[in-house]
Amino acid sequence: MDYLGADGSTPGEVNHPAAINAPIGCASCHTSAAHALDSVPFPSGVVVDGLSASATCSVCHQGRQSGDNVTSATEGMGEDTVSSDLAFLNVHYGVAAAVMHGSEVRGGFQYPGKTYAGRFAHVPSANTCVACHDAHSTEVETDGCVACHRGVEDIRDIRTRHLDFDGDGQISGGIHTEIVGLQEQLYAALQTYAAEVADAPIGYATGTFPYFFNDTNADGQISPDEAAFPNRYQNWTPRLLKAAYNYQVSKKDAGAYVHNPAYMLQLLYDSLESLSEQVDLGMSDLRRP
């Protein structure tokens, strides 16, 4: 309400503390200020216009970092030099809007010299948030999906691109499986690079901030005891941070296979390609969209 200016404050900023865990309620969307909202600034500073009913969704589901923040944090540093000035930059969670708009808002870290997919323009009947999600429960309504994508029982089985992006020799599954395949390879690559180049094994804990921790026993897993803030990973190099940031972007939009599969595949592939400059990853079977 404060951000929208619905409480009489200046719109577009939060200028007083809010209660912790204050829920999103009816008034968050059903106010004249929310109905009038059509443009939303993203963490990169890019303002997206013409969002209509998707504007209120995009205010929250855009993350709190962008690839620009990663660029600024690592500027002027040696790519493979551990720096105590670096810490993990967390994109936050529920970043569907940032992923959907792709390169236009630079939600992921976009490697220099690469081109990236922009906003994923679905068919007109499925081109807004509430065209697919129930506005109150956010549950996905799949009837519209299977009306066009016939013959699938699970929307994760849908694919319109038939290249083998993750190099496993299979193209029978949905594009979701290709994203998961590259995601798994990127996590393994992060672990290899951290151990061999940054000289400190790394692991990831899905639900515990700041997500990346020292794998103290080098078993490839992060135990509850290891997933503690004092044990947060601190041996960051710019190359490792960039790839880890993109890994987190992929983890924090479970619907990327619908929101913008090409953009997500590009981020994952390019992160792997960067790490492969220092560790042997075997990129020859992978494909970039």
C-alpha positions in Angstrom: 0.0 0.0 0.0 2.9 2.3 0.8 4.6 1.6 -2.5 1.4 2.2 -4.4 0.8 5.5 -2.6 -2.7 4.2 -1.6 -2.1 5.3 2.0 -1.4 8.9 0.9 2.4 8.5 0.8 4.6 9.2 -2.3 4.0 6.4 -4.9 6.9 4.3 -6.1 8.8 4.2 -2.8 8.5 2.7 0.7 9.2 5.4 3.2 8.3 3.9 6.5 8.8 0.4 8.2 6.2 -2.3 7.6 5.3 -5.1 9.9 7.3 -8.2 9.4 5.4 -10.9 7.6 2.6 -8.5 6.8 0.4 -10.5 4.4 -0.7 -9.5 0.9 -4.4 -8.7 1.4 -7.4 -7.7 -0.8 -6.5 -4.1 -0.7 -3.0 -4.8 -2.1 -4.7 -5.3 -5.5 -8.2 -4.0 -5.2 -7.5 -0.3 -4.8 -7.8 2.5 -7.3 -4.0 3.0 -7.1 -3.4 -0.7 -8.0 -5.9 -0.5 -10.8 -4.2 2.6 -12.3 -0.7 1.1 -12.2 0.6 0.4 -15.7 4.3 0.9 -15.5 6.8 -0.8 -13.2 10.5 -0.2 -12.6 12.7 -3.3 -12.3 15.9 -3.6 -10.2 18.0 -2.9 -13.3 16.3 0.6 -13.5 14.4 -0.4 -16.6 10.8 0.8 -16.6 8.3 -1.5 -18.4 5.2 0.2 -19.6 1.8 -1.1 -20.8 1.6 -3.9 -18.2 -2.1 -3.4 -17.5 -3.4 -6.0 -15.0 0.1 -7.6 -14.8 1.6 -4.5 -13.3 0.6 -5.3 -9.7 2.0 -8.8 -10.0 5.3 -7.4 -11.5 5.9 -5.1 -8.5 6.7 -8.1 -6.3 7.6 -10.8 -8.8 10.7 -9.1 -10.2 13.3 -9.9 -7.7 15.5 -7.5 -5.8 18.7 -7.7 -7.8 19.6 -7.7 -11.5 22.5 -8.8 -13.6 23.6 -5.1 -13.4 24.3 -5.5 -9.7 26.5 -8.4 -10.4 28.4 -6.4 -13.0 28.9 -3.5 -10.6 30.1 -5.8 -7.8 32.7 -7.6 -9.9 33.9 -4.7 -12.0 37.7 -4.4 -12.3 38.4 -7.7 -10.5 40.3 -10.7 -11.9 37.7 -13.3 -13.0 39.3 -16.1 -11.1 40.7 -14.2 -8.1 39.0 -14.8 -4.7 38.0 -11.5 -3.2 36.9 -10.8 0.3 34.9 -7.8 -1.1 32.5 -10.2 -2.8 29.4 -11.8 -1.3 26.6 -13.7 -2.8 24.0 -11.5 -4.5 20.5 -13.0 -4.0 17.9 -12.2 -6.7 15.2 -13.0 -4.1 12.4 -15.4 -4.9 9.4 -15.5 -7.2 11.2 -13.8 -10.1 8.7 -14.7 -12.8 8.3 -11.2 -14.1 12.0 -10.6 -14.5 12.4 -13.9 -16.3 9.4 -13.3 -18.6 10.8 -10.0 -19.8 14.2 -11.5 -20.4 17.0 -9.3 -21.7 14.7 -6.2 -21.6 15.1 -6.0 -17.8 18.3 -8.0 -17.4 17.1 -10.0 -14.4 19.9 -12.6 -15.1 23.6 -11.9 -15.5 24.0 -11.5 -19.2 27.6 -12.3 -20.4 29.2 -9.6 -22.6 29.1 -10.4 -26.3 26.1 -12.7 -26.0 22.6 -12.0 -27.2 19.6 -12.9 -25.1 15.9 -13.5 -25.6 13.6 -10.6 -24.7 10.1 -10.7 -23.4 8.5 -14.1 -24.2 5.4 -13.2 -26.1 2.9 -16.0 -25.7 -0.3 -16.1 -27.7 -2.7 -13.2 -26.9 -5.0 -15.4 -24.8 -2.0 -16.3 -22.5 0.0 -13.1 -22.4 -0.8 -11.8 -19.0 -0.3 -13.2 -15.5 -3.9 -13.8 -14.8 -4.5 -15.5 -18.1 -2.7 -18.5 -16.6 -2.7 -18.0 -12.9 -5.8 -17.7 -10.6 -5.6 -14.1 -9.3 -6.2 -15.1 -5.7 -4.6 -18.5 -5.3 -2.0 -18.1 -8.0 -2.6 -21.7 -9.0 -2.0 -22.4 -12.6 -5.1 -23.0 -14.7 -4.0 -25.5 -17.4 -7.1 -25.9 -19.4 -6.0 -23.2 -21.8 -2.6 -24.8 -22.2 -3.8 -28.2 -23.2 -6.4 -26.8 -25.6 -3.5 -25.8 -27.8 -0.8 -28.2 -26.7 -2.7 -31.4 -27.2 -1.6 -34.8 -26.1 0.1 -33.7 -22.9 -1.1 -34.6 -19.4 1.4 -32.4 -17.6 2.3 -28.9 -18.8 6.0 -29.7 -18.0 5.8 -32.0 -21.0 5.2 -29.1 -23.5 8.0 -28.2 -25.8 8.1 -26.3 -29.1 11.9 -26.5 -29.5 13.3 -29.8 -30.3 17.0 -29.5 -29.9 18.8 -31.5 -27.2 20.0 -28.5 -25.2 21.3 -30.4 -22.2 23.1 -33.0 -24.2 21.5 -36.1 -22.7 20.4 -37.5 -26.0 16.7 -37.2 -25.2 14.2 -34.8 -26.8 11.0 -36.6 -25.9 10.4 -34.7 -22.7 9.2 -31.2 -22.3 11.4 -28.1 -22.4 11.3 -28.2 -18.6 13.5 -31.3 -18.7 16.1 -29.4 -20.7 16.2 -26.6 -18.2 16.5 -29.0 -15.3 19.3 -30.9 -17.1 21.4 -27.7 -17.6 20.6 -26.6 -14.1 21.9 -29.8 -12.7 25.0 -29.6 -14.8 25.6 -26.0 -13.7 25.4 -26.9 -10.0 28.0 -29.7 -10.5 30.2 -27.2 -12.4 29.9 -24.7 -9.6 31.1 -27.4 -7.2 34.0 -28.4 -9.4 35.1 -24.8 -10.0 34.8 -23.9 -6.3 36.9 -26.9 -5.2 39.6 -26.6 -7.9 39.9 -22.8 -8.5 38.4 -21.1 -5.5 39.9 -23.8 -3.2 36.8 -24.1 -1.0 34.1 -26.7 -1.7 30.6 -25.1 -2.1 27.1 -26.4 -1.7 23.5 -25.1 -2.0 20.6 -25.2 0.4 17.3 -24.4 -1.3 15.5 -22.8 1.6 18.2 -21.2 3.7 19.6 -17.8 3.2 22.2 -17.0 1.8 21.8 -20.4 0.0 25.5 -21.1 -0.8 27.5 -22.5 2.1 30.9 -24.1 2.7 30.7 -27.9 2.1 32.9 -28.5 5.1 33.2 -32.3 4.7 33.2 -32.1 0.9 30.4 -34.7 0.6 28.6 -32.7 -2.1 25.6 -32.0 0.3 24.8 -29.2 2.7 23.6 -30.6 6.0 21.4 -28.7 8.4 24.4 -27.9 10.5 26.3 -26.6 7.5 23.4 -24.4 6.4 24.1 -21.7 8.9 24.9 -18.1 8.2 28.4 -18.2 9.9 29.2 -21.0 7.4 28.1 -19.0 4.3 30.3 -19.3 1.3 32.9 -16.5 1.1 35.5 -17.7 -1.4 33.9 -15.9 -4.3 35.6 -15.1 -7.5 33.8 -12.9 -10.1 33.4 -15.9 -12.4 31.9 -18.1 -9.6 29.6 -15.3 -8.4 28.2 -14.7 -11.9 27.4 -18.3 -12.5 26.0 -18.8 -9.0 23.7 -15.8 -9.4 22.3 -17.3 -12.6 21.8 -20.7 -10.9 19.8 -18.9 -8.2 17.7 -17.1 -10.9 16.9 -20.5 -12.3 16.0 -22.0 -8.9 13.7 -19.0 -8.0 11.5 -19.3 -11.0 10.2 -22.8 -11.2 7.9 -21.8 -14.0 10.7 -20.5 -16.3 9.9 -23.2 -18.8 6.6 -21.3 -19.4 7.7 -17.8 -18.6 10.7 -17.6 -20.9 12.4 -20.9 -21.6 14.9 -19.5 -24.2 16.2 -16.9 -21.8 16.7 -19.4 -19.0 18.4 -21.9 -21.2 20.8 -19.1 -22.5 21.7 -18.0 -18.9 22.4 -21.6 -17.9 24.4 -22.4 -21.0 26.5 -19.3 -20.8 27.2 -19.8 -17.1 28.5 -23.3 -17.9 30.5 -22.0 -20.9 32.2 -19.4 -18.6 33.1 -22.0 -16.0 34.4 -24.3 -18.7 37.2 -21.8 -19.4 38.8 -23.0 -16.1 37.5 -26.5 -15.5 36.8 -29.4 -17.8 33.0 -29.6 -18.3 32.6 -31.1 -21.7 30.4 -28.6 -23.5 30.4 -30.3 -27.0 27.0 -31.9 -26.6 25.2 -28.9 -25.2 23.3 -26.5 -27.4 22.4 -22.8 -26.9 19.0 -21.6 -28.2 
